[in-house]
């Protein structure tokens, strides 16, 4: 018997046609704006994708359907991305940040969530390690 195809869950965060550059230029904090343009170039190069603004606050690259191993729920989401939030830069570089455990120990000043990496400013971290984490995330997301 063939496997039933499920429809992905509807989530509020979706791609838009808004300008990524205009969004970043609108970031009030000068350091976050500069760091955002740096991340834009790093992620563009790593993914080979053009950036898309998701729900007016997340710069995303690529698109992937993720399936929760716990619930089976599927959602369409970006492969990698970032958001210049008021408190910090939120980087979306994997579904489970724990897969980067070894690199995180060498990264520098940061915090983590389930699938996010939080950095105050790029000068707080080792950029070589961060680029490696981004490259690894892109590679893994294309394999699965």
C-alpha positions, 0 to 999 in steps of 0.5 A, a space after each residue: 500500500 502506498 504511503 499517504 501524502 500529507 498536506 503541510 501544516 499552515 504556519 504564519 511565517 511565509 515567504 513574501 515579495 518584499 525587498 530584503 535590502 530595504 528590510 536590512 536598510 531599515 534596521 535601526 541599530 547600525 551594528 546589526 545592519 552591518 552584521 546583517 549585510 555580512 550574513 546576507 553575503 555569507 548565506 547567499 554564497 553558502 546556499 547558492 540561493 537568492 534571499 527571500 524575506 519571510 513574514 517581514 522579519 526573517 531573511 531566508 535562503 532556499 526552501 525545504 519541507 521538514 517533518 517532525 519525527 515526533 508528530 509527523 507534522 510537515 512544514 515548509 521552511 527556509 534552509 538557512 536564514 537570519 533575523 536582526 531582532 532587537 535583542 540579538 541576531 537570530 540565525 536559523 541554521 538547522 532544525 536541531 542546533 545540537 548537531 553543531 555541538 562541537 563547533 558551538 564550543 569553539 564559536 565564541 559568545 552565543 546562546 542557543 534555542 532548539 533550532 536557533 543560534 543567538 549572537 549579539 554581534 558578529 565580532 563576538 564569534 569566530 567567523 571561520 567557525 560560523 561559516 563552517 556551521 552555515 556550510 554544514 547546515 546547507 550541506 545537510 539540508 540538501 542531503 535529507 
